[in-house]
Amino acid sequence: MHFQRFTAPDPAAHDASITAHRARLAAAQGDLARLDATADLATLLTTARQEAEALALLEPERAQAEAL
């Protein structure tokens, strides 16, 4: 069995979406907004094969997410 990863059909648009989500995370106010923005950005980063950065974003938010 082979694992098939999703590849964004338009890499430039995907990169632009990552940039927009970075700005969304920077502007997020409140715990829930920050968690939502972090999760969305981490998903995009994982698709872009940037798992280490996604994990670095997610790990500090773990306790807050578990508390919800």
C-alpha positions as CSV (number, residue, x, y, z in Angstrom):
1,M,0.0,0.0,0.0
2,H,1.3,3.4,-0.9
3,F,0.4,6.6,0.9
4,Q,-0.8,9.3,-1.5
5,R,-0.4,12.9,-0.4
6,F,-2.6,15.7,-1.5
7,T,-0.7,18.2,-3.7
8,A,-2.2,21.6,-4.3
9,P,-3.1,22.0,-7.9
10,D,-1.9,25.6,-8.0
11,P,1.3,26.0,-5.9
12,A,1.3,29.8,-6.3
13,A,-2.2,30.1,-5.0
14,H,-1.4,27.7,-2.2
15,D,1.6,29.9,-1.2
16,A,-0.6,33.0,-1.4
17,S,-3.1,31.3,0.9
18,I,-0.3,30.5,3.4
19,T,0.7,34.1,3.4
20,A,-2.9,35.3,3.9
21,H,-3.3,32.8,6.8
22,R,-0.1,34.0,8.4
23,A,-1.6,37.5,8.5
24,R,-4.9,36.1,9.8
25,L,-3.0,34.4,12.7
26,A,-1.0,37.5,13.4
27,A,-4.3,39.5,13.7
28,A,-6.2,36.8,15.6
29,Q,-7.7,38.1,18.9
30,G,-8.9,35.7,21.5
31,D,-8.1,32.1,22.2
32,L,-10.6,30.5,19.9
33,A,-9.7,32.8,17.0
34,R,-6.0,32.1,17.5
35,L,-6.6,28.3,17.7
36,D,-8.7,28.4,14.5
37,A,-6.1,30.4,12.6
38,T,-3.3,28.2,13.9
39,A,-5.1,25.0,12.8
40,D,-5.9,26.4,9.3
41,L,-2.3,27.6,8.8
42,A,-0.9,24.2,10.0
43,T,-3.1,22.4,7.6
44,L,-1.8,24.5,4.7
45,L,1.8,24.1,5.8
46,T,1.4,20.3,6.0
47,T,0.0,20.3,2.4
48,A,3.1,22.3,1.4
49,R,5.3,19.6,3.0
50,Q,6.3,22.0,5.9
51,E,5.3,19.6,8.7
52,A,8.1,20.8,11.1
53,E,6.8,24.4,10.9
54,A,3.2,23.2,11.3
55,L,4.1,21.2,14.4
56,A,6.0,24.2,15.8
57,L,2.8,26.3,15.5
58,L,0.5,23.6,16.9
59,E,2.5,22.4,19.9
60,P,2.3,25.6,22.0
61,E,-1.5,25.7,21.4
62,R,-2.0,22.1,22.6
63,A,-3.0,22.9,26.2
64,Q,-5.5,25.6,25.1
65,A,-7.1,23.3,22.6
66,E,-7.4,20.5,25.1
67,A,-9.1,22.9,27.5
68,L,-11.9,23.7,25.1
